[in-house]
């Protein structure tokens, strides 16, 4: 180079020096922040991906916090229910004690009733006071709001539902009728027995068995159907079988519907009585199928008929039937409903009710929509609500009510307590299942997702220190070299002065 005005070599060295300084500064920034991407110019596409992943991380972290909070809420409710369960067991003990009528004075019964009244008041107090940060949990506030309940529905408990922003109709299609265990004993009216020399006082005897137990009945010649009915019904609590006079015989049937109900008649002695035992029509529990009759003389084994559970689909899902009750448990809807006698025996389709809202609402997913929403129904556990429409409710055991311990129906009291204990236990089991299979599984799943999203975000955005350290060292060397080159380039024009001598 022999020009002075334009030092091209110095310009090249200066440009390269600037580039090396930029690379050095970039490496220093990455090493000091620990991030490969500090601004959009570092990696535009990577910045977009990493910010989206950061957003997912925040959502997942919040969802984990929500799920943990839901677990804590359920713990509070379950603890209260555990105490209610203990109180119900204490009440059950008092009922059994009071049933020992001959061994208890009226004063002791009154004392037992005072204890029972105190138990009922405590249950009401627990129902009213159980809360989480001021939100009532067991007084019905967290129950689902149901409207337009169909007349065929006796009771309905909604345990969980996914509503989103709309109401949810509960559509029921009865596909199988509920049936009693039932047989017809045809005697053509009052008994007409045949006396013999060996048996001058014949007896018409048979063993009647149902879901409750068995009882041997013996009837003398000439006894009317009404008297036979009354004697059988005196032991309905023992056998679980009731009798009604129908035509010229007795209709013997279980006291409830369902596959766990049955009627069994084992003939011991017919004493020449004409007639026999028939089953009911398969499709009509109230019509005798005469073609199935077995005469008394031909009965060698017990004649037994088993009941049938109601069958149905609810919102397209197959429901589990038990007697007149239907239960469905899906990702959209979990409920239990009881239909009345007519609906249980009629194949039909109807809308049981419309769920319009309510429930304890938790958002335990990474998004704010109905896919992440879980609604849990927590009904009131006050004494007036524990029990069932079939047996009665717990407040009936209070002083002066129908099932009190002093002069009330202790059989009803026992049935109510059994129903109440079963209801509380089922609620506790449902809450435990929600904790174990929904909340805690969700926490585990979200934790794994958070780890994976964090790893993906780190791979895109975080700096590789080994790589950046190498880049920094390289940039330092090249920057020094460029600086030295610039110095040499600036010296070259000065050397041209030697030509001027």
Secondary structure, DSSP 8 states (H G I E B T S, - for coil): ---SS--HHHHHHHHHHHHHHHHHHHHHHHHHH-BS-SSGGG-HHHHHHHHHHHHHHHHHHHHHHHHHHHHHHHHHHHHHHHHHHHHHHHHHHHHHHHT-GGG--HHHHHHHHHHHHHHHHHHHHHHHH-EETTEESSSSTTSEEEES--TTEEEEEEEEE--TTS-EEEEEEEEE--B--EEEEE-SSS------SS-SS-EEEEEEEESS-EEEEEEETT--HHHHHHHHHTTHHHHSEEEEEETTEEEEEESS-STT-EEEEEEEE-TT---EEEEB-SS-TTSB-GGG-EEGGG--S-EEEE-B--EEEETTEEEEEETTEEEEE-SSEEEEEEE-HHHHTS--EEEEEEEEEESEEEE-SSSSSTTTEEEE-----STTTSEETTTEEGGGGSTTSTT-TTTS-HHHHHHHHHHHHHHHHHHHHHHHHIIIIIIHHHHHHHHHHHHHHHHHHHHHHB--HHHHHHHHHHHHHHHHHHHHHHHHHHHHHHHGGGGG-
